[in-house]
Amino acid sequence: MKKAIKILIKTVLSLVSAVVVFAILLFAFLTIREYRPDERETLVTAFEGQDMQKPKVGDELTVVTWNVGCGSLGDNADFFMDYGEMVYTADKDRVNRNLSGITETLTCLDPDIMLLQETDLNASRSYHTDETAVISDAFPGFDHTFAYNFKVDIVPYPIPPIGHVESGIMTLSRYDITSAERISLPCPFKWPIRIANLKRCVSVNRIPIEGSDKELVIVNLHLEAYDSGEGKIAQTKMLADILKAEVEAGNYVIAAGDFNQAFSGTDISAYPEYPGKWHCGLLEESAFDDSLIFLQDPSAPTCRSLDQPYATAPDKEHFQFYVIDGFIVSDNLEVLSCETMDLQFRDSDHNPVVIKVIIRE
């Protein structure tokens, strides 16, 4: 009996030791392999060096921003980070269906410029589908850039783990993007959480204006979601500085994306936040240059909670909705409209937001 107990204890200790050694090796591997982007990095444009169409003063532009939910957050999905249950939120067929719906919607909107977030390049959660290729193939005449904001060999949590992730923000333009830059945003997380987390950024894309020395500057962004608040504050402050510099240079500026915040001037009273759900932040418009215009359309929610699937939710009237996607534009652009397209979250947990603007003198 004593011998059996000793063998059991020895076996348990061996298993515990093996788990500890594995964990140490895993964290060492992820630390060595951690994605450490420079503060500023040049992005490759798809049609670099080619002569393309340029916008001119007086042109009307249609611009759409859309968090496409990595192709796997359709109306069937919930997600563990938003108090749901799923880690893998779609099978491969559903990912393909979502991507087909996304490209079809974008084609119908017929935009001049698209700012997309959560676009997977190579990720376990979307079955290693190159979503940037799927989308760019649907718009063969559009210049485009891609900036990583999530690049990890393996995200080791939860069980089953999220796995490999290469994802980021994608910008497409029917006009010539002559240069583009990835600018790193402050990361609020410390080691070891940082090594398997997002490294947020803005993508700054420059489009020359025909007959002018000014540029149309397109800033694509996806700000912090799951921090305690300090990350969003620091990232928003840096965004404000970037936009101010472009405004002072006299450029035409369109910044858009998933802010994970409602603008202070947006009436979100139709979407109360319920206890036990993810809570969005508040972006104070007064922290930005006075010449900037803030655009969100709360006539429909831009985002839904992922605590439960939307398609089968028994009470959609009291579902948790948010208005966190939108635009910030310079006042040398005349805003004609801003509209949230109510797609009932069929293909993504976000709805696209569309603006029409005119380039003024």
C-alpha positions as CSV (number, residue, x, y, z in Angstrom):
1,M,0.0,0.0,0.0
2,K,2.8,2.4,1.0
3,K,4.6,1.6,-2.2
4,A,1.5,2.3,-4.3
5,I,1.1,5.7,-2.6
6,K,4.7,6.6,-3.2
7,I,4.3,5.7,-6.9
8,L,1.1,7.8,-7.1
9,I,2.8,10.8,-5.5
10,K,5.9,10.4,-7.7
11,T,3.6,10.3,-10.8
12,V,1.6,13.4,-9.8
13,L,4.8,15.3,-9.0
14,S,6.3,14.3,-12.4
15,L,3.1,15.5,-14.2
16,V,3.1,18.8,-12.3
17,S,6.8,19.3,-13.1
18,A,6.2,18.5,-16.7
19,V,3.3,21.1,-16.9
20,V,5.5,23.7,-15.1
21,V,8.4,23.1,-17.5
22,F,6.1,23.2,-20.5
23,A,4.6,26.5,-19.3
24,I,8.1,28.0,-18.8
25,L,9.2,27.0,-22.2
26,L,6.0,28.3,-23.8
27,F,6.3,31.7,-22.2
28,A,10.0,31.8,-23.1
29,F,9.2,31.0,-26.7
30,L,6.4,33.6,-26.9
31,T,8.6,36.2,-25.2
32,I,11.4,35.6,-27.8
33,R,8.9,35.6,-30.6
34,E,6.9,38.6,-29.4
35,Y,5.8,41.0,-32.1
36,R,7.7,44.2,-31.5
37,P,6.9,46.7,-34.2
38,D,8.8,49.9,-34.6
39,E,7.1,53.1,-33.6
40,R,6.8,53.9,-37.3
41,E,6.9,51.5,-40.2
42,T,6.4,52.1,-43.9
43,L,3.6,50.1,-45.4
44,V,3.6,48.5,-48.9
45,T,0.9,49.8,-51.3
46,A,-0.6,47.3,-53.7
47,F,0.0,49.4,-56.8
48,E,3.3,51.1,-55.7
49,G,4.8,53.1,-58.5
50,Q,1.8,52.8,-60.8
51,D,-0.1,55.9,-62.0
52,M,-3.6,55.9,-60.7
53,Q,-6.6,58.2,-60.5
54,K,-6.4,61.1,-58.1
55,P,-9.3,63.0,-56.5
56,K,-9.6,66.7,-57.1
57,V,-11.3,69.7,-55.3
58,G,-15.1,69.4,-55.8
59,D,-15.2,65.6,-55.9
60,E,-17.7,63.8,-53.8
61,L,-16.3,60.8,-51.9
62,T,-18.1,57.8,-50.4
63,V,-16.2,56.3,-47.5
64,V,-17.1,53.3,-45.4
65,T,-15.6,52.0,-42.2
66,W,-16.4,48.4,-41.0
67,N,-15.0,46.1,-38.4
68,V,-15.5,42.8,-40.3
69,G,-15.1,40.7,-37.2
70,C,-12.3,38.5,-38.6
71,G,-14.9,36.9,-40.8
72,S,-16.1,34.7,-38.0
73,L,-18.4,36.9,-35.8
74,G,-21.7,36.7,-37.7
75,D,-25.1,36.6,-36.1
76,N,-24.6,33.0,-34.9
77,A,-21.6,33.9,-32.7
78,D,-20.9,34.7,-29.1
79,F,-17.4,35.1,-27.7
80,F,-15.8,34.3,-24.3
81,M,-14.1,37.7,-23.9
82,D,-17.6,39.3,-24.0
83,Y,-19.0,36.9,-21.4
84,G,-20.1,34.4,-24.1
85,E,-18.9,30.8,-24.4
86,M,-17.3,30.3,-27.8
87,V,-13.6,30.5,-28.7
88,Y,-14.0,29.4,-32.3
89,T,-17.1,31.2,-33.3
90,A,-17.6,29.8,-36.8
91,D,-16.8,26.8,-38.9
92,K,-15.0,27.2,-42.2
93,D,-18.2,27.3,-44.3
94,R,-19.6,30.1,-42.1
95,V,-16.4,32.1,-42.4
96,N,-16.7,31.8,-46.2
97,R,-20.4,32.8,-46.0
98,N,-19.5,35.8,-43.9
99,L,-16.8,37.0,-46.2
100,S,-19.1,36.5,-49.2
101,G,-21.7,38.7,-47.5
102,I,-19.1,41.3,-46.5
103,T,-17.7,41.7,-50.1
104,E,-21.3,41.7,-51.5
105,T,-22.3,44.5,-49.1
106,L,-19.1,46.6,-49.9
107,T,-19.7,46.1,-53.6
108,C,-23.3,47.4,-53.2
109,L,-22.2,50.4,-51.2
110,D,-19.8,51.3,-54.1
111,P,-17.4,53.3,-51.9
112,D,-14.3,55.2,-53.0
113,I,-12.4,54.3,-49.8
114,M,-12.8,51.5,-47.3
115,L,-11.3,51.3,-43.8
116,L,-11.7,47.7,-42.5
117,Q,-10.7,46.4,-39.1
118,E,-10.2,42.8,-37.7
119,T,-9.1,41.5,-41.2
120,D,-7.4,38.2,-40.7
121,L,-4.3,37.4,-42.9
122,N,-3.6,34.0,-41.4
123,A,-5.4,32.9,-38.2
124,S,-6.6,29.7,-36.6
125,R,-10.0,31.3,-35.8
126,S,-10.7,31.9,-39.5
127,Y,-9.1,28.6,-40.7
128,H,-6.1,30.4,-42.1
129,T,-8.1,32.2,-44.8
130,D,-6.3,35.2,-46.3
131,E,-9.2,37.6,-45.9
132,T,-7.1,40.5,-47.3
133,A,-6.8,38.5,-50.6
134,V,-10.5,37.7,-50.6
135,I,-11.5,41.4,-50.2
136,S,-8.8,42.8,-52.5
137,D,-9.8,40.3,-55.2
138,A,-13.3,41.7,-55.0
139,F,-12.0,45.2,-55.8
140,P,-9.2,44.6,-58.3
141,G,-8.8,48.2,-59.3
142,F,-8.3,49.5,-55.7
143,D,-5.0,50.3,-54.2
144,H,-4.7,48.9,-50.6
145,T,-2.5,48.6,-47.6
146,F,-2.5,46.3,-44.5
147,A,-1.1,47.0,-41.1
148,Y,-0.7,44.3,-38.4
149,N,-2.2,44.9,-35.0
150,F,-2.3,41.3,-33.8
151,K,0.5,38.9,-34.6
152,V,1.2,35.9,-32.2
153,D,2.5,32.4,-33.0
154,I,0.0,31.0,-30.5
155,V,-2.4,32.7,-28.1
156,P,-2.4,29.9,-25.4
157,Y,-5.7,30.7,-23.7
158,P,-8.5,29.7,-23.0
159,I,-9.2,26.0,-23.5
160,P,-9.2,25.3,-26.5
161,P,-6.7,28.1,-27.2
162,I,-7.3,30.9,-29.7
163,G,-4.2,29.7,-31.5
164,H,-2.2,31.4,-34.2
165,V,-3.2,35.0,-35.1
166,E,-2.1,37.3,-37.9
167,S,-4.6,40.1,-38.2
168,G,-4.9,43.8,-38.7
169,I,-6.4,46.8,-40.4
170,M,-6.9,47.1,-44.2
171,T,-7.4,50.2,-46.2
172,L,-8.7,50.2,-49.8
173,S,-8.9,53.1,-52.2
174,R,-9.9,53.6,-55.8
175,Y,-7.4,56.5,-55.7
176,D,-3.6,56.3,-55.7
177,I,-2.1,55.7,-52.2
178,T,1.3,57.2,-52.8
179,S,2.6,56.4,-49.3
180,A,1.4,54.7,-46.1
181,E,2.7,54.3,-42.6
182,R,2.0,52.2,-39.6
183,I,2.2,54.2,-36.3
184,S,2.3,52.2,-33.1
185,L,-0.1,53.2,-30.3
186,P,0.6,52.9,-26.6
187,C,0.1,49.3,-25.3
188,P,-1.4,49.2,-21.8
189,F,-0.5,45.6,-21.1
190,K,2.6,44.4,-19.2
191,W,4.5,41.1,-19.6
192,P,3.3,38.3,-19.7
193,I,-0.1,39.5,-20.9
194,R,1.5,41.7,-23.5
195,I,3.2,38.9,-25.4
196,A,0.0,37.3,-26.6
197,N,-2.1,40.5,-27.0
198,L,-2.8,43.1,-29.7
199,K,-0.3,45.7,-30.6
200,R,-2.6,48.5,-31.6
201,C,-1.8,51.0,-34.3
202,V,-3.1,53.6,-36.8
203,S,-2.5,53.2,-40.5
204,V,-1.9,56.6,-42.2
205,N,-2.5,56.5,-45.9
206,R,-1.7,59.5,-48.2
207,I,-3.6,60.3,-51.4
208,P,-2.5,63.3,-53.5
209,I,-5.1,65.8,-54.5
210,E,-4.9,66.6,-58.2
211,G,-3.8,70.2,-58.9
212,S,-3.0,70.8,-55.2
213,D,0.0,70.5,-52.9
214,K,-2.3,69.1,-50.2
215,E,-3.1,65.5,-49.5
216,L,-6.1,63.5,-48.5
217,V,-5.0,61.6,-45.4
218,I,-6.9,58.5,-44.5
219,V,-6.3,57.2,-40.9
220,N,-7.5,53.7,-40.2
221,L,-7.7,52.7,-36.5
222,H,-8.9,50.2,-34.0
223,L,-8.5,51.4,-30.4
224,E,-8.2,49.3,-27.2
225,A,-11.2,47.2,-26.1
226,Y,-10.3,45.1,-23.1
227,D,-8.1,47.3,-20.9
228,S,-9.2,49.1,-17.7
229,G,-9.5,52.5,-19.5
230,E,-5.9,53.9,-19.5
231,G,-5.1,52.3,-22.8
232,K,-8.0,54.0,-24.6
233,I,-7.1,57.3,-23.0
234,A,-3.4,57.1,-24.1
235,Q,-4.3,55.9,-27.6
236,T,-6.9,58.6,-28.1
237,K,-4.4,61.3,-27.0
238,M,-1.9,60.1,-29.5
239,L,-4.6,60.0,-32.2
240,A,-5.5,63.6,-31.4
241,D,-1.9,64.6,-31.8
242,I,-1.6,62.8,-35.2
243,L,-4.8,64.4,-36.5
244,K,-3.8,67.9,-35.3
245,A,-0.5,67.7,-37.2
246,E,-2.3,66.8,-40.4
247,V,-4.9,69.6,-39.9
248,E,-2.1,72.2,-39.3
249,A,-0.4,71.1,-42.5
250,G,-3.6,72.0,-44.3
251,N,-4.4,68.4,-45.4
252,Y,-7.9,66.9,-45.9
253,V,-8.3,64.3,-43.1
254,I,-10.6,61.3,-42.7
255,A,-10.0,59.2,-39.6
256,A,-12.3,56.2,-39.1
257,G,-12.6,52.8,-37.5
258,D,-13.6,51.0,-34.4
259,F,-13.0,53.5,-31.5
260,N,-14.4,51.2,-28.9
261,Q,-15.8,54.5,-27.6
262,A,-18.9,56.6,-28.1
263,F,-18.2,60.2,-29.0
264,S,-19.2,62.7,-26.3
265,G,-21.5,64.5,-28.8
266,T,-23.4,61.4,-29.8
267,D,-26.8,60.7,-28.2
268,I,-26.6,57.0,-27.2
269,S,-29.5,57.1,-24.8
270,A,-31.4,54.5,-27.0
271,Y,-28.7,52.0,-26.1
272,P,-28.4,51.7,-22.3
273,E,-25.6,49.5,-21.0
274,Y,-26.7,46.6,-18.9
275,P,-24.9,45.1,-15.9
276,G,-22.6,42.1,-16.6
277,K,-21.9,43.2,-20.2
278,W,-18.8,44.7,-21.9
279,H,-18.8,48.5,-21.4
280,C,-17.6,50.9,-24.0
281,G,-15.5,54.0,-23.3
282,L,-16.4,57.7,-23.9
283,L,-14.3,59.8,-26.3
284,E,-14.2,63.5,-25.3
285,E,-14.4,65.5,-28.5
286,S,-13.0,68.6,-26.6
287,A,-9.7,66.8,-26.4
288,F,-9.3,67.2,-30.2
289,D,-8.6,70.1,-32.5
290,D,-11.5,72.5,-32.8
291,S,-11.5,72.2,-36.6
292,L,-12.4,68.5,-36.6
293,I,-15.9,67.1,-37.1
294,F,-17.1,64.0,-35.2
295,L,-19.6,61.7,-37.0
296,Q,-21.5,58.8,-35.6
297,D,-25.0,57.8,-36.6
298,P,-27.0,56.3,-33.6
299,S,-30.1,55.6,-35.7
300,A,-28.9,52.0,-35.6
301,P,-26.2,50.4,-33.4
302,T,-22.8,50.0,-34.9
303,C,-21.9,47.1,-32.7
304,R,-23.5,44.4,-30.6
305,S,-22.5,42.5,-27.5
306,L,-21.1,39.0,-28.0
307,D,-22.4,37.6,-24.8
308,Q,-24.9,35.6,-26.8
309,P,-25.7,34.8,-30.4
310,Y,-27.8,37.5,-32.0
311,A,-29.8,35.2,-34.4
312,T,-31.3,33.2,-31.6
313,A,-31.5,35.9,-28.9
314,P,-35.0,35.7,-27.3
315,D,-35.1,39.4,-26.5
316,K,-33.6,41.6,-29.2
317,E,-35.3,44.7,-27.8
318,H,-33.1,44.6,-24.7
319,F,-30.0,43.2,-26.4
320,Q,-26.8,45.0,-25.6
321,F,-25.9,47.4,-28.4
322,Y,-23.3,50.1,-28.8
323,V,-22.3,53.1,-31.0
324,I,-18.5,52.8,-31.2
325,D,-17.7,53.1,-34.9
326,G,-17.5,56.4,-36.7
327,F,-15.5,59.1,-38.4
328,I,-13.4,62.2,-37.5
329,V,-13.0,64.5,-40.5
330,S,-11.4,67.9,-41.0
331,D,-13.7,70.9,-41.7
332,N,-12.2,71.5,-45.2
333,L,-14.4,68.5,-46.1
334,E,-18.2,69.2,-46.5
335,V,-20.1,66.4,-44.9
336,L,-23.2,65.4,-46.9
337,S,-24.3,62.4,-44.8
338,C,-23.3,59.8,-42.2
339,E,-25.3,56.6,-42.0
340,T,-25.0,53.3,-40.1
341,M,-26.2,50.5,-42.4
342,D,-28.5,48.2,-40.3
343,L,-27.5,44.7,-41.5
344,Q,-28.7,43.0,-38.3
345,F,-25.1,41.8,-37.7
346,R,-25.5,39.0,-40.2
347,D,-21.9,38.8,-41.3
348,S,-20.1,40.7,-38.4
349,D,-20.7,41.9,-34.9
350,H,-20.4,45.4,-36.3
351,N,-22.5,47.3,-38.8
352,P,-20.7,49.4,-41.5
353,V,-20.9,53.2,-41.3
354,V,-20.9,55.2,-44.5
355,I,-20.2,58.9,-45.1
356,K,-20.3,61.1,-48.1
357,V,-18.1,64.2,-48.3
358,I,-17.0,66.8,-50.8
359,I,-13.5,68.1,-51.1
360,R,-13.7,71.8,-50.7
361,E,-11.4,74.6,-51.7
